[in-house]
């Protein structure tokens, strides 16, 4: 049965720090039930909500899924910023895109912060893809994911062998907000978590919710638990086939609704007998919070798809007008480099001819001509990135990314009703 376990902290901190840091005393740490084979009764109303939200998520896996995935990866920069400990700094969408370009080409003037964020985004995409494709997940997979997210912090690698805690003092857990299980319990609890992840006892959203809450409750690493826990949400949904790409900004919604998120996790950490009405009611509180966040994430994703469609309509009109002014056919061939480039702009809003040639599998001259045609049509703008090298920017896409991130950081998900509650780039001008 889940319970709170009494423990005693004996301070080993010497003089030279505040008295509160040298505090010794009793504290309570949580011991959760295992979740593999969890007997969970989901409330009727909640169950119907899960079905509705899952259907709406599947509906996103259509022709626009790739475009949405391209936009959504930029929205995860808030997590990447936190992962890189860049407090209070939100590099612009343009800086992030240039930093990504700089991973394969020489680009000058990119900030160190943007490079760190872009690198983190790349690691998260690669690592979660590997988790999704694995036949059977193991604890080693999660440890490796964690290691890849903290490559320069080897002292945090591996499952923890020391007590950690959340809130309170940095020196002791006596006044902490939450204390996870003792380190000797972590290996067994993590093995149980992975057994549950490899099964399908519950609906996809329910499984993702339980995995996230259980992982954050175990808190198996000395740092980086939030990053891994957020990645596991996308991992579960993709492995279960609910999402074809990690496109839903669920974790950003949870971050915006932080008070509800913390309260939901608190309810999940019950001390009632497993499978009892009390235990189910407590877990359902968390599940409701998670499913509501998923519903909001879907709504915002649908809005983004509509905005991308509007951009495409505008681009097509601009390109047609430009081509007709030159006496050419209004619509380029579907297999032409310029038509294919138009299709990739939401995914790659900053490219060079070299990069585009690689992406489309065309010659450098063909890529250059396609980029210049969209520049002349007013769809792309240019920026010098290195001596003799030019990048082409789809500012409409970069502005859309910025506006979407600002919206997702608003507690009303409307910046006209409430301002963003965390660092975000400034509103685009014009």
Secondary structure, DSSP 8 states (H G I E B T S, - for coil): --EEEEEEE-----SSS-GGGG--EEEEEEE----TT------HHHHHHHHHHHHHHHHTSSTTHHHHHHHHHHHTHHHHHHHTT-TT----HHHHHHHHHTTTS---S--HHHHHHHHHHHHHHHHHHHHHH-SS--HHHHHHHHHHHTTT-GGG-SS--S---BSS-SS-STT-SB----HHHHHHHHHHHHHHHTS-SS-HHHHHHHHHHHHHHH--SSS-HHHHHHHHHHHHHHHTTS-SSS---HHHHHHHTHHHHHHHHHHHS--S-TTSHHHHHHHHHHHHHHHHHHHHHHHHHHHHHHHHHHHHHHHHHHHHHHHHHTTS-SS--TTSHHHHHHHHTTT-SEE-HHHHHHHHT--HHHHHHHHHHHHHTTS-EEEEEETTEEEEE-HHHHHHHHHHHHHHTBTTS-TTTS-BSS--------
